[in-house]
Amino acid sequence: MDLTVAFQGVPGSHSEQAVRQHFGDEVTLLARPRFADLFDVLEESLAQHAVLPVENTYAGGVLSAYDLLLENNLHIQGEVILRAYDLLLENNLHIQGEVILRVHHALLARPGVKLDDLRYVRSHPQALEQCEQFLRRYGLEGVPHFNTAGSARDLTREAWQATGVIASARAAELYGLEVLAPNIEDSPHNYTRFFVVGATQPVQQDQHRLRHPPRTSSPL
């Protein structure tokens, strides 16, 4: 049976990287535009699992994910998941594991565009916050967009003037952009925590969990 895993965003996103890190490159990917769509995909049995970002070591909680979890009476406080299993069981879903992804951000632009040509940088608000020092250093104005990889895709479609994007290096490959600066995240301890959610209860949960990254002075 082929394994299908859903994630929010578009190809090239960090959520896709988390899926590949946890399940490998042979998995079938199912991209959906909204976090709420992930629950629908599982309910309709279009995927066996969904991967959902919930918090970041540097910028804190992923607000859209928190909103979704709160709507479903799921609460997160630091590393303590309150009432999560009770609610997921009510909906025939289970938190099957977690993924800790080391997040690297890159500044991308259309071919031929140089760093000095840029005035604006589009990306997800979390990515803009995680690269705040870099943006300030080069006098670049952050413009919120719905998704990191989505910003890269839309840059190729819209050809925004004097604009770059913050996304992954993989997004540059997928959408024909150039990497002007790699690893521009402010913190060397930039990790994002993802939940692996599915309709089946894990038999041995410890085998589905990755170890947490080394702790910084700012806990998750």
C-alpha positions in Angstrom: 0.0 0.0 0.0 1.4 3.4 -1.0 1.8 5.8 1.8 0.2 9.3 1.3 1.0 12.1 3.7 -0.7 15.5 3.6 0.9 18.8 4.5 -0.1 22.5 4.4 1.4 24.7 1.8 3.0 24.0 -1.6 5.9 21.9 -2.7 9.2 23.3 -1.4 7.8 24.2 2.0 9.4 23.3 5.3 6.3 21.2 6.0 7.2 19.1 2.9 10.7 18.7 4.3 9.4 17.5 7.6 7.3 14.9 5.8 10.3 13.7 3.9 12.5 13.7 7.0 10.0 11.5 8.8 8.7 9.2 6.1 11.4 9.2 3.4 11.5 10.4 -0.2 9.3 7.5 -1.5 6.1 8.9 0.2 3.3 10.3 -1.9 2.8 14.0 -1.0 -0.6 15.7 -0.8 -0.4 19.5 -0.5 -3.4 21.5 0.8 -3.7 25.3 1.1 -5.2 25.5 4.6 -4.4 23.8 7.9 -8.1 22.8 8.3 -7.9 20.9 5.0 -5.5 18.4 6.6 -8.3 17.2 9.0 -10.7 16.9 6.0 -8.1 14.9 4.1 -7.8 12.4 6.9 -11.5 12.2 7.5 -12.0 11.4 3.8 -9.2 8.8 3.9 -7.3 10.6 1.1 -4.1 10.3 3.2 -2.9 8.1 6.0 -1.1 10.8 7.9 -0.9 14.6 8.0 2.1 16.7 9.3 1.2 19.9 11.1 3.7 22.5 12.4 2.9 23.7 15.9 5.9 25.6 17.4 9.3 27.1 16.7 12.2 27.5 19.0 12.8 31.1 17.9 9.5 32.6 16.9 7.2 30.6 19.2 3.9 29.1 18.2 2.7 28.7 14.6 -0.4 30.9 15.0 -2.5 29.3 12.3 -1.8 25.9 13.7 -2.7 27.0 17.2 -6.0 28.5 15.9 -6.8 25.2 14.3 -6.0 23.2 17.4 -7.9 25.5 19.7 -11.0 25.2 17.4 -10.7 21.5 17.9 -10.3 22.0 21.7 -6.6 21.1 21.5 -4.3 23.0 23.7 -0.5 23.2 23.8 1.6 24.8 26.6 5.3 24.5 26.0 5.9 20.8 25.5 2.8 19.7 27.4 -0.1 18.6 25.2 -3.3 19.2 27.2 -6.4 17.1 26.3 -4.9 16.4 22.8 -5.4 12.6 22.9 -8.9 12.8 24.3 -10.1 15.2 21.5 -8.3 13.3 18.7 -9.8 10.0 19.9 -13.3 11.6 19.7 -12.5 12.4 16.1 -10.9 9.0 15.5 -7.5 10.7 15.1 -4.3 10.2 17.0 -1.0 12.2 17.4 1.3 9.5 16.1 4.6 11.2 16.6 6.5 14.4 16.1 9.2 15.7 13.8 11.9 18.2 14.8 13.1 20.0 11.7 16.2 22.2 11.5 14.9 25.2 9.5 17.2 26.9 7.1 15.9 30.0 5.3 17.4 31.5 2.1 16.9 34.8 0.3 15.6 34.0 -3.2 15.1 36.2 -6.2 14.4 36.0 -9.9 17.5 35.1 -12.1 19.6 38.2 -12.7 18.4 40.1 -9.7 21.0 41.1 -7.1 20.7 41.8 -3.4 21.2 45.5 -4.0 18.2 45.5 -6.4 15.8 44.5 -3.6 13.6 46.7 -1.4 11.0 44.2 -0.3 11.0 40.6 0.9 7.9 38.5 0.9 7.4 35.4 3.1 5.3 33.8 5.9 5.3 36.1 9.0 7.1 33.4 11.0 10.0 33.3 8.4 10.2 37.1 8.4 10.4 37.2 12.1 13.1 34.5 12.1 15.2 36.5 9.7 14.6 39.9 11.2 18.2 40.8 11.9 19.2 39.9 8.3 16.4 42.1 6.9 17.4 45.0 9.1 21.0 44.7 8.2 20.3 45.1 4.5 17.4 47.6 4.9 14.8 45.2 3.4 11.1 45.6 4.2 9.3 42.4 5.1 5.9 41.8 3.4 3.8 39.0 4.9 2.6 36.3 2.5 0.7 33.1 3.2 3.6 30.6 2.9 7.4 30.5 2.3 7.3 28.2 -0.7 4.2 29.9 -1.9 6.0 33.2 -1.9 8.7 31.6 -4.2 6.1 30.2 -6.5 4.1 33.5 -6.7 7.3 35.5 -7.4 7.7 33.5 -10.6 4.1 34.2 -11.5 3.7 37.8 -10.4 7.2 39.2 -11.1 7.0 41.6 -8.2 9.3 44.6 -8.7 12.4 45.0 -6.4 11.1 42.0 -4.4 12.8 38.8 -3.1 11.4 36.0 -1.0 12.5 34.0 2.0 12.0 30.3 1.4 14.0 27.0 1.3 16.8 26.3 -1.2 14.6 23.5 -2.5 12.0 26.1 -3.4 14.6 27.9 -5.5 15.2 24.7 -7.4 11.5 24.0 -7.9 10.5 27.5 -9.1 13.5 28.6 -11.1 14.9 31.2 -8.6 18.4 32.0 -7.5 19.7 31.8 -3.9 21.1 35.3 -3.1 22.0 34.4 0.5 21.7 31.0 2.2 21.0 30.3 5.9 19.8 33.8 6.7 17.9 32.8 9.9 19.0 34.8 12.9 19.3 31.9 15.3 21.6 28.9 14.8 19.0 27.0 16.9 16.0 27.5 14.6 13.9 24.3 14.8 10.2 23.8 14.1 8.2 21.1 15.8 5.6 19.2 13.8 2.9 16.7 14.9 2.3 13.6 12.8 -1.5 13.0 12.9 -3.4 10.0 11.6 -6.5 7.8 12.0 -4.7 4.8 13.4 -3.2 4.5 16.8 0.6 4.0 16.8 1.6 0.5 18.1 5.0 1.7 19.4 4.9 5.4 19.7 8.6 5.8 20.7 9.6 4.6 17.2 7.7 7.5 15.7 9.4 10.2 17.7 12.6 12.1 17.0 14.8 13.4 19.8 14.5 17.1 20.6 17.3 19.4 19.4 19.8 20.7 21.9 18.1 23.2 24.2 18.8 26.9 24.0 18.2 29.6 26.6 14.7 30.1 25.2 12.6 26.9 25.6 10.0 25.9 23.1 
